[in-house]
Amino acid sequence: MTALSSTLTWAQLRDLECAELESAADGWGKASNRADAGRDRIEKQLLVGLRESQRGAAAEAAVGRLRRMSRNLQYVYTECGLIRTALNSLAHEMRVQQGVLRRALEEAESLKFTVHADGSVSYPPGPGGLFDGDPLPGGTARASGVPGLLPSSGLVAPHTHAAAARDISDRVTGAVRAAARIDWRFTRILRRLRAEEGLKVPDRAWTDAAGDAAAVREAARGYLESRIPRGGSPAAVREWWAHLTDEQREEYLAVYPDRIGNLDGIPSLIRDTANRDNLQLLIGKLEGRDDEVSRVRLAGLREIGRQLEAGGQPPMYLLGIGDEGNGRAIVSYGNPDTARNVAAYVPGLNTSLDEDFARGDLKRARDTAIGAKEMDPDASVASIVWLGYDAPQTSMDDPLGVTGQSDAKAGAAAYNQFMAGISATNQHADPHVTAIGHSYGSLTVGLAAQEKAGIPGADDVVLVGSPGTGARFADELGVGRGHVFVGAAENDPVTKLPNDREASGLGAGIVGGASAGFSLGLSGGPVGAAVGGVAGGVAGGAMGFAAQDAQSEESDVWFGTDPAHRDFGATRFAVSEGPRPLEWGHSPGEAHSNYFDPAKDQVSADNIARIVAGKSDEIERERPR
């Protein structure tokens, strides 16, 4: 065995034509682009035309076949794009090692050294010895660590030729060994990139594609990923994307749809394209997993995919998708880059990427888009639902987690980054932007509005079903109190949550009263003790609450001042009272969930739509509390 790899020599590395690898990559790129163009034509022309002009069983069958063809082309686009980037990454890494080798060979030539096929380097006699002045003999050096090479005893002058030859041999051998490892790594990656046989792409193919994409992403770190902006402003991201070549954009979309699709500052059409591809990869990644979280997440992803495939008006744009935390999904009805009126709604407690979110929260954004368009038919609208943070989840493991602000603070920073991206890509000089928060999402929006520069681009803030924003007054939300609007149903218990002092008094009173009542009731036996405990708990809780309430401002709620109270200073708009919490035939918290639904609360939905459309002067007002 020589010092070099038995399957690759330095001469082969030197003569490797990386341009041929790049030419092959271009060929796969063209195949990927053709598949993408075919898919685009099916989605934007054939299916649209068929839905508009044809009805009946034959039309439904044709739609089904076209969707299958589109899905197949999407798979071809993904796999061919991965092959292109794998080949380009291989060429990039091989060029690096060719550079190391070339510099070593050039140095050997300048010193009149000879580099042999096995990587050893012969050198001529050197300068005289330390004591006798006789020239040191020439010889052959091999890479460090090869048996037979011993360090100098220190009793003779350093042989500069020998040291230089050994260094050159080290670099030649190192370059070839690194190239051999690169070659083997990419060989394994490329062998995995094989298509399924037949005319239908099964679900398991997308599972394989997700693994393929992960492998190519890992391999392309130095070639592509390192160039993606990290921590830059959305405006800087927009400029980075604008200055890429078409070929570079195609590679990023093929290999990093997750990064590009969720990068604020990338145009919405591009984000939508990337996220539709990433949606399929995420579905493939979760396919076959049998844990509850994966099943719930998969149901949500599939429902979003179903709605995207169904099309309809207003058109959907998938601006973000991911499986980190409780899941991420950002969906817009209307293009936020071209819309004159843009709204971004933040959901609250217990929201996660599941089927309920995909049906309920997406519908809220769609209803708002339709309503705003009705209020101003001449203005374009984009209504967004933004699940870009981990909303708190009620849990027995952490029952008090919903009472803190940590999730909202993290969400506020992410929301402002997203809104800065909307401002960076919107084509209007001064679009009308509305930030909407519901339930705990109103705290997230409120904290975002209180950050140093406020919510980027926001003209109006809408808070519905709010337990507070962390602010004492509407003026703290950065848009002026005249542009803060609040909807609070009379029977929505979330808008009347006690403040932390009242809650503390209530809890302490219940515990103390129940203990005292239990002790006093013991004389009446077990029944007396139980009755005494319950009665004492009720009485103690009421007294504890009343004691703390007397020391609190009337307008205090859990997260600051009640936004619907006159002390806060916002404009309260009319909503329906909603069903009482225990009213027969209704869910306990239904009044908390109706604000966006024109079928259940037309007044509220219309008022929100008027604000989004820039017609807040036309809302129906309600007296503050």
LOTORFI-231900 format. One line per 10 residues: their letters; for each residue x, y, z of C-alpha. Coordinates in nm, 2 decimals. Each point is the difference from the previous one (the first is absolute). Layout:
<atoms>
a	X,Y,Z  ...
</atoms>
This chain:
<atoms>
mtalsstltw	0.00,0.00,0.00  0.14,0.34,-0.10  -0.04,0.32,0.19  -0.27,0.10,-0.25  -0.34,-0.15,-0.04  0.01,-0.32,-0.21  -0.29,0.13,-0.21  0.11,0.36,-0.06  0.34,0.15,-0.09  0.11,0.36,0.02
aqlrdlecae	0.03,0.00,-0.38  -0.37,-0.10,-0.03  -0.10,0.28,0.24  0.21,0.25,-0.18  -0.15,-0.09,-0.34  -0.36,-0.03,0.13  -0.23,0.22,-0.22  -0.23,0.16,0.26  -0.17,0.19,-0.29  -0.13,-0.33,-0.13
lesaadgwgk	-0.17,-0.06,0.34  -0.15,0.34,-0.02  -0.12,-0.06,-0.35  -0.17,-0.32,0.11  -0.16,0.20,0.29  -0.13,0.25,-0.26  -0.17,-0.28,-0.19  -0.17,-0.13,0.32  -0.09,0.36,0.07  -0.17,0.04,-0.33
asnradagrd	-0.20,-0.32,0.06  -0.10,0.14,0.34  -0.11,0.33,-0.16  -0.21,-0.18,-0.26  -0.18,-0.20,0.26  -0.06,0.32,0.20  -0.13,0.18,-0.31  -0.23,-0.30,-0.07  -0.13,0.00,0.35  -0.06,0.38,-0.01
riekqllvgl	-0.20,-0.03,-0.32  -0.22,-0.27,0.15  -0.06,0.19,0.32  -0.05,0.35,-0.15  -0.15,-0.07,-0.33  -0.15,-0.35,-0.06  -0.15,-0.05,0.34  -0.14,0.35,0.02  -0.15,-0.02,-0.34  -0.15,-0.34,0.07
resqrgaaae	-0.16,0.11,0.32  -0.15,0.31,-0.16  -0.14,-0.17,-0.31  -0.08,-0.36,0.08  -0.22,-0.18,0.25  -0.09,-0.36,0.06  0.17,-0.34,0.05  0.22,0.02,-0.31  0.13,0.34,0.11  0.07,-0.13,0.35
aavgrlrrms	0.19,-0.29,-0.14  0.20,0.23,-0.23  0.08,0.22,0.30  0.12,-0.31,0.20  0.23,-0.11,-0.29  0.14,0.35,-0.04  0.07,0.03,0.38  0.18,-0.34,-0.01  0.21,0.13,-0.30  0.08,0.32,0.19
rnlqyvytec	0.11,-0.20,0.30  0.22,-0.22,-0.21  0.16,0.31,-0.16  0.05,0.15,0.34  0.19,-0.32,0.10  0.21,0.01,-0.33  0.07,0.37,0.07  0.12,-0.07,0.35  0.22,-0.31,-0.08  0.16,0.15,-0.31
glirtalnsl	0.07,0.32,0.19  0.17,-0.20,0.27  0.22,-0.18,-0.25  0.09,0.34,-0.15  0.11,0.14,0.33  0.18,-0.33,0.10  0.21,0.02,-0.32  0.07,0.37,0.04  0.10,-0.05,0.37  0.23,-0.29,-0.11
ahemrvqqgv	0.16,0.23,-0.26  0.04,0.28,0.26  0.17,-0.23,0.26  0.22,-0.16,-0.26  0.12,0.34,-0.12  0.11,0.08,0.35  0.22,-0.31,0.02  0.13,0.07,-0.35  0.11,0.34,0.12  0.19,-0.16,0.29
lrraleeaes	0.16,-0.25,-0.23  0.09,0.26,-0.27  0.17,0.23,0.25  0.21,-0.29,0.14  0.10,-0.12,-0.35  0.10,0.36,-0.10  0.22,0.03,0.31  0.16,-0.34,-0.08  0.07,0.12,-0.36  0.16,0.32,0.12
lkftvhadgs	0.23,-0.19,0.23  0.09,-0.25,-0.26  -0.16,-0.28,0.20  -0.16,-0.31,-0.15  -0.34,-0.11,0.11  -0.05,-0.37,-0.06  -0.32,-0.19,-0.07  -0.03,-0.13,0.35  0.02,0.36,0.15  0.36,-0.02,0.11
vsyppgpggl	0.23,0.29,-0.09  0.37,-0.03,-0.10  0.23,0.29,0.07  0.36,0.09,-0.10  0.30,0.04,0.24  -0.03,0.29,0.25  0.23,0.25,0.16  0.31,-0.11,0.20  -0.02,-0.17,0.34  0.03,0.18,0.34
fdgdplpggt	0.36,-0.12,0.08  0.18,-0.11,-0.32  -0.17,0.21,-0.26  -0.05,-0.29,-0.23  -0.33,0.02,-0.21  -0.28,-0.21,0.14  -0.11,-0.28,-0.23  -0.32,0.01,-0.20  -0.28,-0.25,0.06  -0.37,-0.08,0.00
arasgvpgll	-0.25,0.12,0.25  -0.34,-0.14,0.07  -0.30,0.13,0.18  0.03,0.04,0.38  -0.09,-0.32,0.19  0.13,-0.23,-0.27  0.24,-0.27,0.15  0.37,0.06,-0.07  0.00,0.37,0.06  0.18,0.10,0.32
pssglvapht	0.03,0.34,0.15  0.33,0.18,0.00  0.24,-0.07,0.29  0.08,0.37,0.03  0.37,-0.07,-0.05  0.00,0.10,-0.36  -0.12,0.31,-0.18  -0.36,-0.01,-0.10  -0.04,-0.14,-0.36  -0.21,0.27,-0.15
haaaardisd	-0.06,-0.20,-0.32  -0.12,-0.30,0.20  -0.24,0.21,0.21  -0.14,0.17,-0.31  -0.04,-0.33,-0.18  -0.18,-0.15,0.30  -0.24,0.29,0.02  -0.08,-0.02,-0.37  -0.06,-0.38,0.03  -0.23,0.07,0.29
rvtgavraaa	-0.21,0.24,-0.20  -0.01,-0.22,-0.31  -0.10,-0.30,0.20  -0.25,0.20,0.20  -0.17,0.14,-0.30  -0.03,-0.34,-0.16  -0.13,-0.16,0.31  -0.26,0.28,0.05  -0.11,-0.03,-0.36  -0.04,-0.38,0.04
ridwrftril	-0.22,0.06,0.30  -0.20,0.26,-0.19  -0.04,-0.23,-0.29  -0.13,-0.28,0.22  -0.24,0.22,0.19  -0.16,0.13,-0.32  -0.01,-0.34,-0.15  -0.22,-0.12,0.28  -0.22,0.31,-0.03  -0.05,-0.03,-0.37
rrlraeeglk	-0.07,-0.38,0.02  -0.30,0.09,0.23  -0.15,0.23,-0.25  -0.20,-0.25,-0.19  -0.36,0.04,-0.12  -0.28,-0.24,0.07  -0.11,-0.21,-0.30  -0.35,0.05,-0.15  -0.22,0.29,-0.08  -0.11,0.08,0.36
vpdrawtdaa	0.22,0.14,0.28  -0.10,-0.18,0.32  0.01,0.17,0.34  0.31,-0.20,0.10  0.19,0.17,-0.29  -0.05,0.34,0.18  0.14,-0.16,0.31  0.31,-0.10,-0.20  0.01,0.34,-0.15  0.01,0.16,0.34
gdaaavreaa	0.30,-0.21,0.09  0.16,0.08,-0.34  -0.05,0.37,0.06  0.16,-0.02,0.35  0.30,-0.18,-0.14  0.06,0.25,-0.28  -0.06,0.30,0.24  0.27,-0.14,0.22  0.24,-0.05,-0.29  -0.07,0.35,-0.14
rgylesripr	0.07,0.19,0.31  0.32,0.16,-0.13  -0.13,0.04,-0.35  -0.34,0.15,0.07  -0.12,0.02,0.36  0.29,0.22,0.12  -0.11,0.27,-0.24  -0.35,0.03,0.13  -0.03,0.32,0.21  -0.01,-0.06,0.38
ggspaavrew	-0.13,0.27,0.23  -0.03,0.26,-0.27  -0.29,0.24,-0.04  -0.28,-0.11,-0.24  0.10,0.29,-0.23  0.35,-0.15,-0.02  -0.14,-0.34,-0.07  -0.21,0.15,-0.28  0.31,0.16,-0.16  0.19,-0.33,0.04
wahltdeqre	-0.27,-0.19,-0.19  -0.03,0.27,-0.27  0.37,-0.03,-0.08  0.01,-0.38,-0.04  0.01,-0.15,-0.35  -0.30,-0.21,-0.11  0.21,-0.31,0.03  0.09,0.08,0.36  -0.36,0.07,0.09  -0.11,-0.33,-0.15
eylavypdri	0.26,-0.19,0.20  -0.10,0.16,0.33  -0.37,-0.07,-0.07  0.08,-0.37,-0.08  0.23,-0.07,0.29  -0.11,0.25,0.27  -0.37,0.05,-0.04  -0.03,0.01,0.38  0.25,0.28,0.04  -0.11,0.21,-0.30
gnldgipsli	-0.37,-0.05,0.07  0.03,0.13,0.35  0.25,0.28,-0.06  -0.15,0.34,0.06  0.08,0.23,-0.29  -0.04,-0.26,-0.27  -0.29,0.09,-0.24  -0.33,-0.16,0.08  -0.03,-0.19,-0.33  0.34,-0.16,0.06
rdtanrdnlq	-0.08,-0.08,0.36  -0.33,-0.17,-0.11  0.19,-0.21,-0.26  0.26,-0.11,0.25  -0.25,-0.07,0.28  -0.22,-0.21,-0.23  0.30,-0.22,-0.07  0.10,-0.01,0.36  -0.35,-0.09,0.10  0.03,-0.32,-0.20
lligklegrd	0.34,-0.07,0.16  -0.14,0.05,0.35  -0.29,-0.23,-0.08  0.25,-0.26,-0.12  0.21,0.04,0.31  -0.30,-0.06,0.23  -0.15,-0.29,-0.21  0.02,-0.32,0.19  0.07,0.14,0.34  -0.25,-0.12,0.26
devsrvrlag	0.05,0.25,0.28  -0.29,0.23,0.09  0.18,0.32,-0.08  0.10,-0.12,-0.35  -0.36,-0.12,-0.07  -0.15,0.34,0.11  0.26,0.20,-0.20  -0.05,-0.22,-0.30  -0.38,0.06,0.00  0.06,0.37,0.01
lreigrqlea	0.25,-0.01,-0.29  -0.22,-0.21,-0.21  -0.30,0.23,0.06  0.21,0.30,-0.11  0.11,-0.19,-0.30  -0.36,-0.09,-0.09  -0.10,0.36,0.01  0.30,0.10,-0.21  -0.09,-0.26,-0.26  -0.37,0.10,0.00
ggqppmyllg	0.09,0.36,-0.11  -0.28,0.25,0.02  -0.03,0.37,0.08  0.16,0.19,0.15  0.32,-0.19,-0.10  0.21,-0.16,0.27  0.36,0.07,0.05  0.20,-0.22,0.23  0.25,0.24,0.16  0.14,-0.23,0.27
igdegngrai	-0.01,-0.37,0.10  0.20,-0.20,0.25  -0.01,-0.27,0.27  0.21,0.17,0.27  -0.16,0.05,0.34  -0.38,-0.02,-0.02  0.02,0.04,-0.38  0.03,0.30,-0.22  -0.24,0.11,-0.28  -0.05,0.34,-0.16
vsygnpdtar	-0.28,0.02,-0.26  -0.12,0.31,-0.19  -0.32,0.04,-0.20  0.12,0.25,-0.26  0.35,0.09,-0.10  0.15,0.23,0.27  0.26,0.13,-0.24  -0.26,0.15,-0.23  -0.28,0.07,0.25  -0.10,0.36,0.09
nvaayvpgln	-0.15,-0.12,0.33  0.19,-0.26,0.20  -0.11,-0.16,0.33  0.20,-0.25,0.21  -0.20,-0.19,0.27  0.17,-0.18,0.30  -0.20,-0.28,0.16  0.03,-0.08,0.37  -0.03,-0.26,0.27  0.01,-0.37,-0.10
tsldedfarg	0.07,0.08,-0.37  0.24,-0.24,-0.17  0.05,-0.15,-0.34  -0.29,-0.24,0.00  -0.32,-0.06,-0.19  -0.20,0.24,0.21  0.25,0.28,-0.08  0.00,-0.09,-0.37  -0.38,0.01,-0.01  -0.09,0.27,0.26
dlkrardtai	0.28,0.25,0.00  0.05,0.00,-0.37  -0.38,0.06,-0.04  0.03,0.31,0.22  0.27,0.15,-0.23  -0.21,-0.09,-0.31  -0.32,0.15,0.15  0.20,0.32,0.07  0.14,0.02,-0.35  -0.35,-0.05,-0.15
gakemdpdas	-0.15,0.26,0.24  0.26,0.26,-0.07  -0.04,-0.04,-0.37  -0.37,0.05,0.03  0.06,0.32,0.20  0.23,0.14,-0.27  -0.04,-0.19,-0.33  0.26,0.22,-0.17  0.29,-0.08,0.24  0.20,-0.32,0.00
vasivwlgyd	0.01,-0.19,0.32  0.23,-0.26,0.17  -0.12,-0.15,0.33  0.26,-0.21,0.18  -0.02,-0.25,0.29  0.34,0.00,0.17  0.09,-0.31,0.21  0.37,0.09,0.02  0.04,-0.06,0.37  -0.08,-0.26,0.27
apqtsmddpl	-0.34,0.11,0.15  -0.04,-0.13,0.36  -0.18,-0.34,0.03  -0.21,-0.09,0.30  0.18,-0.29,0.17  -0.02,-0.19,0.32  0.38,-0.01,0.00  0.01,0.39,-0.01  -0.33,0.13,0.11  0.14,0.35,0.06
gvtgqsdaka	0.18,0.03,-0.33  -0.29,0.19,-0.16  0.02,0.27,0.26  0.35,0.12,-0.10  0.13,0.23,-0.27  0.30,-0.20,-0.12  -0.17,-0.16,-0.30  -0.15,0.34,-0.10  0.34,0.17,0.03  0.17,-0.25,-0.22
gaaaynqfma	-0.29,0.02,-0.24  0.01,0.38,0.00  0.35,0.01,-0.14  -0.08,-0.25,-0.27  -0.32,0.18,-0.09  0.19,0.33,-0.05  0.26,-0.17,-0.21  -0.28,-0.14,-0.22  -0.17,0.33,-0.03  0.33,0.17,-0.09
gisatnqhad	0.02,-0.26,-0.28  -0.35,0.10,-0.12  0.10,0.36,0.00  0.32,-0.09,-0.20  -0.18,-0.19,-0.28  -0.33,0.20,-0.03  0.00,0.19,-0.33  -0.21,0.29,0.13  0.17,0.31,0.13  -0.23,0.01,0.30
phvtaighsy	-0.22,-0.30,0.04  -0.26,-0.01,0.27  0.10,-0.26,0.26  -0.20,-0.14,0.29  0.13,-0.21,0.28  -0.26,-0.22,0.16  0.03,-0.20,0.32  -0.26,-0.24,0.14  0.00,-0.14,0.36  0.36,-0.06,0.11
gsltvglaaq	0.10,0.11,-0.35  -0.11,0.35,0.10  0.27,0.00,0.27  0.26,-0.10,-0.27  -0.12,0.28,-0.23  0.00,0.24,0.30  0.36,-0.08,0.10  0.11,0.02,-0.36  -0.16,0.35,-0.02  0.19,0.10,0.31
ekagipgadd	0.34,-0.09,-0.14  0.23,0.29,-0.07  -0.11,0.06,-0.36  -0.35,-0.15,0.03  -0.15,-0.23,-0.25  0.17,0.07,-0.34  -0.25,0.17,-0.24  -0.30,-0.03,0.23  -0.27,0.27,-0.03  -0.27,-0.16,0.22
vvlvgspgtg	-0.01,-0.26,0.28  -0.30,-0.22,0.06  -0.04,-0.19,0.33  -0.29,-0.25,0.04  -0.07,-0.23,0.30  0.30,0.15,0.17  0.12,-0.08,0.36  0.23,0.31,-0.03  0.30,0.12,-0.20  0.25,0.07,0.27
arfadelgvg	-0.07,0.37,-0.05  -0.18,0.24,0.23  -0.12,0.23,-0.28  -0.07,-0.02,-0.37  0.26,0.27,-0.07  0.27,-0.25,0.09  -0.08,-0.21,-0.31  0.18,0.22,-0.25  -0.28,0.10,-0.24  -0.18,0.26,0.21
rghvfvgaae	-0.31,-0.08,0.21  -0.23,0.10,-0.28  0.13,-0.30,-0.20  -0.04,-0.26,0.27  -0.33,-0.19,-0.03  -0.14,-0.25,0.25  -0.28,-0.26,-0.02  -0.11,-0.16,0.32  -0.32,-0.21,0.02  -0.20,0.04,0.32
ndpvtklpnd	-0.01,-0.38,0.05  0.37,-0.06,-0.08  0.16,-0.10,0.33  0.36,0.05,-0.13  -0.06,0.38,-0.02  -0.09,0.00,0.37  0.27,-0.20,0.15  0.10,0.12,0.35  0.34,0.17,0.04  0.28,-0.19,0.17
reasglgagi	-0.08,0.15,0.34  -0.36,-0.09,-0.02  0.09,-0.35,-0.11  0.24,-0.04,0.28  -0.26,0.12,0.25  -0.25,-0.24,-0.15  0.23,-0.30,0.02  0.12,0.08,0.36  -0.35,0.06,0.11  -0.13,-0.33,-0.14
vggasagfsl	0.28,-0.20,0.16  -0.03,0.17,0.34  -0.38,0.00,0.00  -0.02,-0.36,-0.10  0.25,-0.10,0.28  -0.19,0.19,0.26  -0.34,-0.12,-0.12  0.12,-0.36,0.00  0.12,0.02,0.36  -0.32,0.16,0.12
glsggpvgaa	-0.21,-0.26,-0.18  0.18,-0.30,0.15  -0.25,0.01,0.30  -0.26,-0.10,-0.25  0.19,-0.30,-0.13  0.14,-0.06,-0.35  -0.30,0.16,-0.17  0.03,0.31,0.22  0.37,0.03,-0.07  -0.06,-0.02,-0.38
vggvaggvag	-0.28,0.25,0.01  0.20,0.23,0.23  0.30,-0.02,-0.23  -0.20,0.09,-0.31  -0.19,0.28,0.18  0.32,0.13,0.15  0.19,-0.01,-0.33  -0.28,0.20,-0.17  -0.02,0.26,0.27  0.37,0.02,0.05
gamgfaaqda	0.06,0.04,-0.38  -0.26,0.28,-0.02  0.15,0.18,0.30  0.35,-0.03,-0.13  -0.10,0.12,-0.35  -0.20,0.29,0.15  0.29,0.11,0.22  0.25,0.01,-0.29  -0.26,0.15,-0.24  -0.05,0.29,0.24
qseesdvwfg	0.37,0.08,-0.04  0.00,-0.03,-0.38  -0.10,0.23,-0.27  -0.33,-0.09,-0.16  0.16,-0.02,-0.34  0.27,-0.25,0.10  0.00,-0.34,-0.16  0.26,-0.28,-0.01  0.24,0.17,-0.26  -0.03,0.37,0.09
tdpahrdfga	-0.30,0.22,-0.07  -0.31,-0.14,-0.15  0.02,0.12,-0.37  -0.38,0.04,0.00  0.00,0.23,0.30  -0.02,0.38,-0.03  0.33,0.03,0.20  0.19,-0.17,-0.28  -0.12,0.26,-0.26  -0.06,-0.21,-0.30
trfavsegpr	-0.30,0.00,-0.23  -0.24,-0.28,0.08  -0.20,-0.13,-0.29  -0.33,-0.18,0.02  -0.02,-0.38,0.02  -0.28,-0.24,0.09  -0.03,-0.10,0.36  0.05,-0.37,-0.09  -0.15,-0.29,0.19  0.04,-0.02,0.37
plewghspge	0.28,-0.24,0.12  -0.25,-0.27,0.11  -0.28,0.07,-0.25  -0.17,-0.32,-0.12  0.11,-0.10,-0.35  0.32,0.20,0.00  0.36,-0.07,0.09  0.12,0.16,0.32  0.24,0.25,-0.17  -0.19,0.06,-0.32
ahsnyfdpak	-0.03,0.38,0.05  0.38,0.01,0.00  0.02,-0.16,-0.34  -0.26,0.18,-0.21  0.16,0.34,-0.08  0.11,-0.09,-0.35  -0.30,-0.21,-0.11  -0.26,0.19,-0.20  -0.24,-0.29,0.05  0.02,0.03,0.38
dqvsadniar	0.09,0.37,0.06  -0.06,0.20,-0.31  0.04,0.33,0.18  0.35,-0.08,0.13  0.12,-0.16,-0.33  -0.12,0.31,-0.19  0.17,0.24,0.23  0.33,-0.19,-0.02  -0.04,0.00,-0.38  -0.06,0.38,-0.01
ivagksdeie	0.32,0.06,0.21  0.20,-0.22,-0.23  -0.14,0.18,-0.30  0.11,0.33,0.14  -0.35,0.11,0.08  0.02,0.01,0.38  -0.21,0.32,0.00  -0.30,-0.22,-0.11  0.01,-0.25,0.28  -0.29,-0.05,0.24
rerpr	0.13,0.11,0.34  -0.08,-0.12,0.34  0.05,0.18,0.33  0.31,-0.10,0.19  -0.04,-0.18,0.33
</atoms>
